[in-house]
Amino acid sequence: MPGTSPLPLSLQSKLQKARALPSWQRIVNNLNLIRQLLLVFFILRFVQRSFYFLRGHGVLGSIAMVYHAAHKQLYRTFLSLPGVRSKVDKQVESARKDLEAKLTGFDEKVNRYKQLPKEPWTQEQLKTELEQLAAIKRTRWEEGKVSGAVYHGGEELLEIQAEAMKLFSVSNPIHADVFPAVRKMEAEIVAMVLSMFNAPGYGAGATTSGGTESILMACLSARNKARTERGVRYPEMIIPSTAHAAFHKAGQYFGITVNLVHCPGPDYTVPIHKVRRFINPNTILLVGSAPNYPHGNIDNIPALSRLAIQHKLPLHVDCCLGSFLMPCLAKAGFPSPYADEGGFDFKLPGVTSISVDTHKYGFAPKGNSVILYRNKQLRQYQYFISPDWSGGVYGSPSIAGSRPGALIAGAWASMMAIGEKGYIDATHKIVSTRITIQNAIKEHPVLKEALTVMGDPMVSVIAFESVDKAIDIYDVADAMSAKGWHLNSVQDPPGLHVAVTLPMTKDGAVDSLIEDLVEIIKKEKERVAQQAQAGTLIEARKKGNQAQLYGVAGSLPDKSIVERIVVAYLDTLYLA
Ligand SMILES: *Cc1c(COP(=O)(O)O)cnc(C)c1O
């Protein structure tokens, strides 16, 4: 009936008009609507991401980041200016020449082989050549002057490892049916390490080729878990700035954004409230180190565990470096971290994975590490499965396909030969030596004025920095190198790191470290005082390697030059 329509006339006519539109125009209208919806969607996502960014970095932090990015870009542009660029190229080239001379030059005469020998070598020939290779001048780590690198080095253990590896040199755990003993040994290594770290009965794990692979696996598992269970497509993880570089590698390899939480002094552990601010729906993993590589400090794992539980997130504890020392601390008579708050391992309910390097303080041959998970489901997220590969149904637990069974035999034999008692003894020697160095820095009249320990180390690593930057710590590093020491420079802030291993616990080694350090600090202080008196009249001395590299790196807004030098270094490794 006319006049009884519930709609006002104007609207009715509009609707009729709309109906009257030709179909192509209706399609265009719909497309416009979709376009507008998409625009709104992207704007919302941008706003959301900006909000998470701002909350994570803070307003000032975000401004600082934008400023640094601009500064970096300007510097990059400056570096690419024609005149500047050729200068930079020249510098990089000269660094490459230095590296080549240092890495591929030998004091003794050596033969170089770039093609297979036409005729097979005789045993005699081989033996002679191998002995000559072994005699090439190298760092005498046996004297205990090297930080890290060789963790045990005892003759007897080397014999045991060689024997075990020889027995299983052809074995490959990818063929579990062909090599049943290697499968058994691998499972037992994992079981023993799970038990050392207080895993529940349903805990699981896998052996890997090293700490880096263990960390890669933990990050991959967390990423796959978040993707499967929560549909996370833009994964992010939150790591302390002191966490190992392997986490950045995982970020690059697996497309995970790395949110770095700065760890300021004086304690240099990760500030928990800052970790919390970075948590958002894309977060897939929290990380703490026990201890970290740069300073040997242990993050507040109990607090991270509480945060992980509260936000239902996985928490990885990097115990690569701590390895077998960590579970032995208490038994060796030292304080164990956070003992009255649940410790640092699976006893804390929020800890979901732990990486443990059997090839560090587990004293196994290099190429061994273990990744532990709270349960089998987490381990399954690292598996690779290809059911329809033309070569057959395929599955492998970690990165490698074929793997060296010999290394598993070497690790298993080391663990059995050393036993709990052996690891406790080693922990006692190593941690005592670290404490000796620490006490010297805190109490020796010369050292205590010039150096301060970074944080509160509890295990094998100690790092120190220069008080008020009065002396350049990298000059100290270079002077120590000149005396045959191989210590490690850390940056941001500048420091020097020593990882005590068994060779350094030998009689006299640590005393000579302290003596050399005292002598060098005295000289450095005198030099700095002289320079201050003479003003600019005295010409700055030529800087050593460490001071040059880190001095330059620290002062540059953009590290592209450093990156180019690293590329040159890596290239040099493959010069035959
Ligand atoms: C050594 C180390 C790693 C990685 O170990 P690699 O075996 O060299 O791959 C990871 N985290 C920490 C704290 C380490 O010291």
The ligand as a Gaussian input file, in Angstrom:
#p B3LYP/6-31G(d) Opt

LIG

0 1
 C       79.631000     -20.818000      23.629000
 C       78.289000     -20.287000      23.911000
 C       77.183000     -20.560000      23.071000
 C       77.282000     -21.208000      21.703000
 O       78.111000     -22.209000      21.618000
 P       78.857000     -22.792000      20.330000
 O       79.115000     -24.140000      20.835000
 O       80.063000     -21.973000      20.109000
 O       77.938000     -22.782000      19.170000
 C       75.956000     -20.132000      23.480000
 N       75.792000     -19.436000      24.612000
 C       76.815000     -19.116000      25.419000
 C       76.556000     -18.328000      26.669000
 C       78.105000     -19.518000      25.093000
 O       79.133000     -19.172000      25.859000

